Amino acid sequence: QLQLVESGGGLVQPGGSLRLSCAASGFTLAYYAIGWFRQAPGKEREGVSCISSSGGSTNYADSVKGRFTISRDNAKNTVYLQMNNLKPEDTAIYYCAAPAIVQPMCVIQGNYWGQGTQVTVSS
């Protein structure tokens, strides 16, 4: 029963904020670098942000840099994505996945994926 479970999505107005959580069940998240990815309707999945197992290295897509912050609390077996100044183009299903490569690009090397959480940015 190895699982990654995303939560925290919802409907928010442009300029608003959300914090997404990615919680691990059945394995120790501290062993893995983690990535956040998103898929908008009719679009391909794209990388948003990645974080190393220790939290010492992070990477962000240019489209979210300065607005989103990835962090982790290994004691809680959870990775977070703080999303500020949200834009309509951020609307997507957001997924976390492991293990990730953090540098020089944020990519997923493994097969652990969550079920996704919907983020909708609209007036």
N, C-alpha and C positions, 0 to 999 in steps of 0.2 A: 504493500500500500504506500508506495513512494508518490508523493504529491507536492506540487507547488500550487498554492491557492492565492489568487489576486483578489483584492478588495479595495474599496474606497472610491470607485468610479461613481458617476452620476451626471446630472444635468447642471451646468453652471453657465452664468452669463460671461460674455467676453470681458477679460480683465480680472476674472475671478481666479480662485485657487482651489486645488484639490491635493490631497496626499494619498497616493496609492501605496498599498502594502502587499508584499509578496512573502507569504509564510510557508515554510517547509514542513512537511509531515513525512515521517518514515526515514529521514536521513538528516545528516548534520550539514546545515547550510554553510557553516564556517569553512568547510573544505573546498568550496567552489567560488570562482568568480561568477557573477550573476549579470545578466543583461535584461534590460527592458526593451520591448519591441512593440510596434503598433501596426494595425492594419485598418485603413479607412475603407469605406464601401467602394468596391470596384478598383481598389488599388492593391499593389503588392505590399507585403510586410516589409517594414523598414526598421532599422535599428534606431533606438532613442538614446540609450545610455548604458554603460557597463561599469562595473565596479569589481576590483580585485577581492580575493578572499579575505584579506586583512583590512580592506577599505582604504589602503594607501594609494591606490591608483584608480582614476576614473577617466571616462571618456564620454563625450556628448556629441550628438549630431549638431551640425551648425544651426539647424532650424530651431533648436531648443536651448542652445547655449546662452547662459545668462538668465534664463527663465526657469529651468528645471534643475533640481539638485538631487542626485542619488546618494543614498547613505545606507548603512546597515547596522544592525544591532545583533551580533552573533549570539549573545546571551539569550535573546528572544527568538533566535532562528528566523529572523525577518530582515528583508531588504525593503527600503522605502524609495519612493519617487515623489518629491515635493514639486508640484507643478504650479507656478505662479504666472500671472499675466497671460492667462489662457486665451487662445485665439480660435476662431471657428475652424481653421485648418488643423487644429489639434484633435478634432473629433475623430475617434477611432476606437477600436477595441485594443486594449493594452494588455500585453502578455509579459510575464517574466519567464526566464529560461536559464538553464545551466547545463554544463559549464560553459563559460564564456571566455573568449580572448578579449582583453581590454585594450592593449596597445599593439600595433599602431592603429588598428581598426577594431571596432566593437562588433564581434561576430560570435555566433554560437557554435560550439564544437560537439555538444552532446545532445541528448534526447529528452531531457527533463523540461517540460513545458506546462504552464498552468492553463486553466480554462479560459482566461481572459476576463477583463472587467471593462464595461462600456463607459467611455467618456464622451459626453456630448456638450459642445460649447455653442450656445445659441441664445439669442435674445428672446 
